[in-house]
Amino acid sequence: MLKLTDHEKAMLDGKMGKFKQKAMEFNVRYAKVLGAEEFCEVSRTTLFIGAQHYLDCYKHGEEYKKIFSEFYLCSDEEIELGEMAPECKVQTCAASCDMWNCDKTHLSKEYSDKNIAYTEAARKMGVKIVESCTPYYVGWIPLMGEHFLSTESSNVVISNSFFGAYGNSDGVEAAVCAAITGRTPKWGMHIKENRYADCLVRVKCDVESVSEWDVLGYTIGRKLPKSVVPVLVGNFKRPEINRMRQFSSSIAVSSATELCHIVGITPEAQTLEMATGGKTCRHEIEINEKDIAESLSKICDAGSGQVDYISIGCPHLSLDELKEISEYIKGKKIKEGTELLVWTDYSTKAMADVNCYTKDIEDSGAFVFTGSCPVVMREESHKHATGMVMNGVKQAVGIRHQTKVPVYYGDIRRCIDAAVKGRWEEAE
């Protein structure tokens, strides 16, 4: 039996307007399907909205109010757009394109204008326009035990694992309705008992750099049993947030992981016993160098080859990484006919501008873009490419579904080297 508070009943009965009523009706249907007994209060959400390509099923020129009602509220009735829940901090996730550089990213002005219009509609509803898949770099940080929703899979893993916040990998409709009502069904990772580890992962390989953590996450994900909460143990150096960003991104590519404990590092795993709730893990796996090599063979095409499209920044880069790029690329020139795209969010780019990192990068012939990435922009943005290099496992894996050209994977410096030479050189 689903229990509702007086506030939730008021929304469901339409006493707070049709907008919240339709969102609450969705929440109730969702809760019943999940078997949830009650709702929890959501204080933060990130929304993958705008002119995203999942809306391509709608004809050009259709009114956004109709689209929003049908797609997000699952309503045949066209609803007047209202406001998000005031108690919920709501902001946009990755954008469908860089809002100001459609020409440089090979997208039409018509598409860019549509995205701007949809984004403006979201802003009027109270959604902060941030356009970031790394919201923790710009202040979106849920505290331990805080309930959140995010449409970015890597952010779900980061927030659950490293902040100790509570959230699931819900769909965009569930996230939007949670943002409107400030409520989501209490199930999955919102319940403490479901957060204990039941799969022990012994890391028996060298892992230190950002890219090594990236490949490790993908490797663990593809070897995990289904529907488990992993806990990592191993003799590795304590990682920082950029490494954990890549790890969280890639483990969510190869598995449905929402929470990953690391003994001595994540807040709910100060000890192995704490992570497991004192129980013995049902599963145990080991990750060795052979597993890592096998993953690399899946992520990066074999051999060397000509490349003309290189993208750095999946997930979006931090300020210190932009500094690293600016220092390494200074004095170099991107090969003519080759594109180097560097991705971050608005506020981080603003800081990079002040520190002259953007100037140093763009003096080389590269571009610093905001808010999106090639996978999200889809084929139109890169269909001209004859060879690609990506610095993120998530991007390298995702882009393969959109292209038939060679796709290589490497760290930031190898990406820059490839852009300067117009060629990817296989590691010796």
C-alpha positions as CSV (number, residue, x, y, z in Angstrom):
1,M,0.0,0.0,0.0
2,L,1.5,3.3,-1.1
3,K,1.4,5.9,1.7
4,L,1.1,9.6,0.9
5,T,1.7,12.6,3.1
6,D,-0.8,15.5,3.1
7,H,1.5,17.5,0.8
8,E,1.7,14.6,-1.7
9,K,-2.1,14.2,-1.6
10,A,-2.6,17.9,-2.3
11,M,-0.3,17.6,-5.4
12,L,-2.1,14.5,-6.6
13,D,-5.5,16.0,-6.1
14,G,-4.6,19.0,-8.2
15,K,-4.7,21.5,-5.3
16,M,-1.3,22.8,-6.3
17,G,-2.1,23.0,-10.0
18,K,-2.3,20.7,-13.0
19,F,1.5,20.8,-13.7
20,K,2.3,19.2,-10.3
21,Q,-0.7,17.0,-10.4
22,K,0.4,15.3,-13.7
23,A,3.9,14.9,-12.4
24,M,2.6,13.4,-9.2
25,E,0.3,11.0,-11.1
26,F,3.5,9.8,-12.9
27,N,5.2,9.4,-9.6
28,V,2.4,7.3,-8.2
29,R,2.3,5.0,-11.2
30,Y,6.1,4.6,-11.1
31,A,6.0,3.8,-7.3
32,K,3.3,1.2,-7.8
33,V,5.3,-0.5,-10.6
34,L,8.4,-0.5,-8.3
35,G,6.5,-1.7,-5.3
36,A,7.6,1.4,-3.3
37,E,5.6,2.0,-0.1
38,E,6.3,5.7,0.2
39,F,8.1,8.6,-1.4
40,C,11.3,10.4,-0.3
41,E,12.0,14.1,-0.5
42,V,14.4,14.9,-3.3
43,S,16.7,18.0,-2.7
44,R,18.8,17.9,-5.9
45,T,18.3,16.8,-9.6
46,T,20.1,17.2,-12.9
47,L,18.0,16.9,-16.0
48,F,19.0,15.8,-19.5
49,I,16.7,18.2,-21.2
50,G,16.8,20.7,-24.1
51,A,16.6,19.7,-27.8
52,Q,18.0,16.3,-27.0
53,H,17.9,13.7,-29.8
54,Y,15.5,11.5,-28.0
55,L,12.9,14.2,-29.0
56,D,13.7,13.7,-32.7
57,C,10.4,11.7,-32.9
58,Y,8.6,15.1,-32.8
59,K,8.1,17.1,-36.0
60,H,9.9,20.4,-36.4
61,G,7.8,23.3,-35.2
62,E,5.7,21.4,-32.7
63,E,5.0,23.5,-29.6
64,Y,7.3,22.7,-26.6
65,K,4.4,22.6,-24.2
66,K,2.9,19.7,-26.2
67,I,6.2,17.9,-26.3
68,F,6.8,18.4,-22.6
69,S,3.4,17.2,-21.6
70,E,3.5,14.1,-23.8
71,F,7.1,13.1,-23.2
72,Y,8.0,14.1,-19.7
73,L,4.6,14.1,-18.0
74,C,3.3,11.1,-20.1
75,S,0.0,13.1,-20.6
76,D,-2.2,13.3,-23.6
77,E,-3.5,16.5,-22.2
78,E,-1.5,19.6,-23.1
79,I,-0.5,21.1,-19.7
80,E,0.5,24.7,-19.0
81,L,4.2,24.6,-17.9
82,G,4.7,25.5,-14.2
83,E,7.6,25.7,-11.9
84,M,9.9,23.1,-10.4
85,A,9.7,22.3,-6.7
86,P,11.2,25.3,-4.8
87,E,12.9,23.0,-2.3
88,C,14.7,21.0,-5.0
89,K,17.9,22.4,-6.6
90,V,17.4,21.6,-10.3
91,Q,19.9,22.1,-13.1
92,T,20.6,20.9,-16.6
93,C,22.8,17.9,-17.3
94,A,24.8,17.7,-20.6
95,A,23.4,19.8,-23.4
96,S,22.6,18.6,-26.9
97,C,25.1,21.0,-28.3
98,D,27.4,23.9,-27.5
99,M,24.9,26.7,-27.3
100,W,27.1,29.3,-29.1
101,N,29.3,27.2,-31.5
102,C,26.9,25.3,-33.8
103,D,29.0,26.2,-36.8
104,K,32.3,24.9,-35.3
105,T,30.6,21.7,-34.3
106,H,29.0,21.1,-37.7
107,L,25.4,21.5,-36.5
108,S,22.8,23.7,-38.2
109,K,21.7,27.0,-36.8
110,E,18.1,25.7,-37.0
111,Y,19.0,23.0,-34.6
112,S,20.9,25.3,-32.3
113,D,18.0,27.8,-32.2
114,K,15.6,25.0,-31.3
115,N,17.9,23.9,-28.4
116,I,18.1,27.5,-27.2
117,A,14.3,27.8,-27.3
118,Y,13.8,24.5,-25.3
119,T,16.5,25.5,-22.8
120,E,14.9,28.9,-22.3
121,A,11.6,27.1,-21.6
122,A,13.3,25.0,-18.9
123,R,14.9,28.2,-17.4
124,K,11.4,29.7,-17.1
125,M,10.3,26.7,-15.1
126,G,13.1,27.2,-12.6
127,V,15.8,25.0,-14.1
128,K,19.3,26.4,-13.7
129,I,21.1,26.3,-17.0
130,V,24.4,24.6,-16.2
131,E,24.9,22.1,-19.0
132,S,27.4,19.9,-17.2
133,C,27.8,16.1,-16.7
134,T,30.3,16.9,-13.9
135,P,28.0,19.0,-11.7
136,Y,30.1,18.5,-8.5
137,Y,32.8,20.8,-10.1
138,V,30.2,23.6,-10.1
139,G,28.7,23.2,-6.6
140,W,26.0,20.5,-7.1
141,I,27.2,18.3,-4.2
142,P,24.6,16.2,-2.4
143,L,25.7,15.4,1.2
144,M,25.7,11.9,2.8
145,G,22.2,10.6,3.1
146,E,20.7,13.3,0.9
147,H,18.2,12.1,-1.8
148,F,18.9,13.1,-5.4
149,L,18.1,12.2,-9.0
150,S,20.5,12.6,-11.9
151,T,20.2,11.6,-15.5
152,E,24.0,11.4,-15.8
153,S,25.1,7.8,-15.0
154,S,28.6,8.8,-13.9
155,N,27.1,11.4,-11.6
156,V,24.8,8.7,-10.0
157,V,27.9,6.6,-9.2
158,I,29.9,9.5,-8.0
159,S,27.1,10.8,-5.8
160,N,26.2,7.4,-4.3
161,S,29.7,6.2,-3.9
162,F,31.9,9.2,-3.0
163,F,29.4,11.6,-1.4
164,G,27.3,8.9,0.3
165,A,24.1,10.5,-1.1
166,Y,21.1,8.3,-2.1
167,G,19.9,8.0,-5.7
168,N,19.0,5.7,-8.5
169,S,19.7,5.7,-12.3
170,D,16.2,6.7,-13.1
171,G,15.0,7.8,-16.6
172,V,14.6,11.4,-17.7
173,E,10.8,11.3,-17.1
174,A,11.2,10.2,-13.5
175,A,13.9,12.8,-13.0
176,V,11.7,15.6,-14.4
177,C,8.7,14.6,-12.3
178,A,10.9,14.4,-9.2
179,A,12.1,17.9,-9.9
180,I,8.6,19.2,-10.3
181,T,7.2,17.6,-7.1
182,G,10.3,17.2,-5.0
183,R,9.4,13.6,-4.5
184,T,10.5,10.2,-5.9
185,P,9.6,6.6,-5.0
186,K,11.6,5.3,-2.0
187,W,13.3,2.2,-3.6
188,G,16.7,0.9,-4.6
189,M,19.6,3.1,-3.5
190,H,17.3,5.3,-1.5
191,I,17.1,2.5,1.1
192,K,20.1,1.9,3.3
193,E,19.6,-1.9,3.4
194,N,20.1,-2.0,-0.4
195,R,23.4,-0.2,-0.3
196,Y,25.5,-2.8,1.4
197,A,28.2,-4.5,-0.8
198,D,27.7,-8.1,-1.9
199,C,30.5,-8.5,-4.5
200,L,34.1,-8.3,-3.4
201,V,36.4,-7.0,-6.2
202,R,40.1,-7.6,-5.6
203,V,42.2,-5.2,-7.8
204,K,45.4,-7.0,-8.7
205,C,46.7,-4.7,-11.4
206,D,48.6,-1.4,-11.4
207,V,46.2,1.6,-11.4
208,E,47.3,5.2,-10.7
209,S,46.7,7.5,-13.7
210,V,43.3,9.0,-14.7
211,S,43.2,6.7,-17.8
212,E,44.1,3.6,-15.8
213,W,41.2,4.3,-13.4
214,D,39.0,4.8,-16.5
215,V,39.9,1.4,-18.0
216,L,39.7,-0.2,-14.6
217,G,36.1,0.9,-14.2
218,Y,35.1,-0.4,-17.6
219,T,36.9,-3.7,-16.8
220,I,35.2,-4.2,-13.4
221,G,31.8,-3.3,-15.0
222,R,32.0,-6.0,-17.7
223,K,33.1,-8.7,-15.2
224,L,30.5,-8.0,-12.5
225,P,27.6,-10.3,-11.9
226,K,24.2,-8.7,-12.5
227,S,22.4,-6.6,-9.8
228,V,25.3,-6.4,-7.3
229,V,26.9,-3.6,-5.2
230,P,30.7,-4.0,-5.6
231,V,33.3,-3.1,-3.0
232,L,37.0,-2.7,-4.1
233,V,40.1,-3.7,-2.2
234,G,43.6,-3.4,-3.5
235,N,47.1,-2.0,-3.0
236,F,46.5,1.2,-5.0
237,K,47.4,4.8,-4.3
238,R,44.6,6.9,-2.9
239,P,42.7,8.4,-5.9
240,E,41.4,12.0,-6.2
241,I,38.2,13.3,-7.8
242,N,39.3,13.3,-11.5
243,R,40.3,9.7,-11.3
244,M,37.0,8.8,-9.6
245,R,35.1,10.7,-12.3
246,Q,36.6,8.5,-15.0
247,F,36.1,5.4,-13.0
248,S,32.5,6.2,-12.2
249,S,31.9,7.1,-15.9
250,S,33.3,3.8,-17.3
251,I,31.9,1.4,-14.8
252,A,28.4,2.7,-15.6
253,V,29.1,2.0,-19.3
254,S,29.8,-1.7,-19.0
255,S,27.3,-2.4,-16.1
256,A,24.3,-1.1,-14.3
257,T,26.3,-0.1,-11.3
258,E,24.9,2.8,-9.2
259,L,27.1,2.5,-6.2
260,C,30.7,1.2,-5.8
261,H,32.4,1.1,-2.4
262,I,36.2,1.4,-2.1
263,V,37.5,0.4,1.3
264,G,39.1,3.3,3.2
265,I,38.0,5.8,0.6
266,T,34.2,6.0,0.2
267,P,32.2,7.2,3.2
268,E,30.1,4.0,3.6
269,A,33.2,1.7,3.4
270,Q,35.7,2.9,6.0
271,T,36.2,-0.8,6.6
272,L,35.2,-3.9,4.6
273,E,32.8,-4.9,7.4
274,M,31.2,-1.5,7.2
275,A,30.7,-1.8,3.4
276,T,29.1,-5.2,3.6
277,G,27.1,-4.6,6.8
278,G,29.0,-7.4,8.5
279,K,27.9,-10.0,6.0
280,T,30.0,-12.2,3.7
281,C,29.9,-11.1,0.0
282,R,27.9,-13.5,-2.3
283,H,30.3,-12.9,-5.1
284,E,34.1,-12.3,-5.5
285,I,36.0,-11.4,-8.6
286,E,39.7,-10.5,-9.4
287,I,40.9,-7.9,-11.9
288,N,44.4,-8.5,-13.3
289,E,46.6,-7.1,-16.0
290,K,45.2,-9.6,-18.6
291,D,41.7,-8.3,-17.9
292,I,42.9,-4.7,-18.4
293,A,44.6,-5.6,-21.7
294,E,41.4,-7.3,-22.9
295,S,39.4,-4.2,-22.1
296,L,41.8,-2.0,-24.0
297,S,41.4,-4.2,-27.1
298,K,37.7,-3.5,-26.9
299,I,38.0,0.2,-26.4
300,C,40.8,1.2,-28.7
301,D,41.2,-0.1,-32.3
302,A,44.5,-1.9,-33.0
303,G,47.4,-0.4,-34.9
304,S,48.2,3.1,-36.0
305,G,46.3,5.3,-38.4
306,Q,45.4,8.8,-39.7
307,V,43.0,10.7,-37.5
308,D,41.2,14.0,-38.0
309,Y,38.7,14.3,-35.1
310,I,40.0,14.2,-31.5
311,S,37.8,14.9,-28.5
312,I,39.0,15.5,-24.9
313,G,36.6,15.9,-22.0
314,C,34.3,12.9,-21.3
315,P,33.2,13.5,-18.7
316,H,33.7,17.3,-18.7
317,L,37.1,18.5,-17.7
318,S,38.1,20.2,-14.4
319,L,40.1,23.4,-14.2
320,D,43.4,21.7,-13.4
321,E,43.0,19.5,-16.5
322,L,42.5,22.5,-18.6
323,K,45.7,23.9,-17.1
324,E,47.5,20.7,-17.9
325,I,46.3,20.8,-21.5
326,S,47.3,24.5,-21.9
327,E,50.8,23.8,-20.6
328,Y,51.3,20.7,-22.8
329,I,49.9,22.2,-26.0
330,K,51.6,25.6,-25.7
331,G,53.8,26.2,-28.7
332,K,52.2,23.3,-30.7
333,K,49.9,23.5,-33.7
334,I,47.1,21.2,-34.5
335,K,47.6,19.6,-37.9
336,E,45.7,21.4,-40.7
337,G,42.5,19.5,-41.5
338,T,42.4,18.0,-38.0
339,E,40.0,19.0,-35.2
340,L,40.7,19.0,-31.5
341,L,37.7,19.5,-29.3
342,V,38.1,20.2,-25.6
343,W,35.0,20.0,-23.5
344,T,34.1,21.5,-20.1
345,D,31.2,23.5,-18.5
346,Y,30.4,27.2,-18.6
347,S,31.8,28.1,-15.2
348,T,35.0,26.1,-15.5
349,K,35.6,27.6,-18.9
350,A,35.1,31.1,-17.4
351,M,37.9,30.3,-14.9
352,A,40.0,28.9,-17.7
353,D,39.5,32.2,-19.6
354,V,40.6,34.3,-16.7
355,N,43.7,32.1,-16.3
356,C,44.6,32.3,-20.0
357,Y,44.2,28.5,-20.3
358,T,41.6,28.9,-23.0
359,K,43.8,31.2,-25.0
360,D,46.8,28.9,-24.9
361,I,44.7,26.0,-26.0
362,E,42.9,27.8,-28.8
363,D,46.1,29.4,-30.1
364,S,47.1,25.9,-31.1
365,G,44.1,25.6,-33.4
366,A,42.0,23.6,-30.9
367,F,38.6,24.6,-29.6
368,V,37.3,24.8,-26.1
369,F,33.6,24.0,-26.1
370,T,31.0,23.9,-23.3
371,G,28.1,21.7,-22.3
372,S,28.1,18.8,-24.7
373,C,30.2,16.1,-26.4
374,P,30.3,14.2,-29.7
375,V,28.2,11.3,-28.5
376,V,25.4,13.6,-27.3
377,M,25.6,15.8,-30.5
378,R,25.4,12.6,-32.5
379,E,26.4,11.7,-36.1
380,E,25.7,15.1,-37.6
381,S,28.6,16.6,-35.6
382,H,31.3,14.0,-36.7
383,K,30.0,12.2,-39.8
384,H,32.9,13.9,-41.8
385,A,35.6,12.3,-39.6
386,T,37.9,9.6,-41.1
387,G,39.6,8.6,-37.8
388,M,38.8,9.5,-34.2
389,V,40.6,9.7,-30.8
390,M,38.8,10.0,-27.5
391,N,40.2,10.4,-24.0
392,G,37.2,8.9,-22.2
393,V,36.1,5.2,-22.3
394,K,32.5,6.3,-22.2
395,Q,33.0,8.4,-25.4
396,A,35.1,5.8,-27.1
397,V,32.5,3.1,-26.5
398,G,29.5,5.3,-27.3
399,I,30.9,6.8,-30.5
400,R,31.3,3.3,-32.1
401,H,27.5,3.1,-32.4
402,Q,27.5,6.3,-34.5
403,T,30.5,5.7,-36.9
404,K,32.3,3.1,-38.9
405,V,35.7,4.8,-38.9
406,P,38.6,3.8,-36.6
407,V,38.2,4.9,-33.0
408,Y,41.3,5.1,-30.7
409,Y,41.5,5.7,-27.0
410,G,44.3,7.4,-25.0
411,D,45.1,9.8,-22.2
412,I,45.0,13.6,-22.7
413,R,48.6,13.9,-23.9
414,R,48.3,11.1,-26.4
415,C,45.2,12.8,-27.7
416,I,47.0,16.1,-28.2
417,D,50.0,14.3,-29.8
418,A,47.5,12.7,-32.3
419,A,45.9,16.0,-33.1
420,V,49.3,17.7,-33.7
421,K,50.5,14.8,-36.0
422,G,47.1,14.0,-37.5
423,R,48.0,10.4,-36.7
424,W,47.4,7.9,-33.9
425,E,50.5,5.9,-33.0
426,E,50.0,2.6,-31.3
427,A,51.7,2.3,-28.0
428,E,54.8,0.1,-28.0
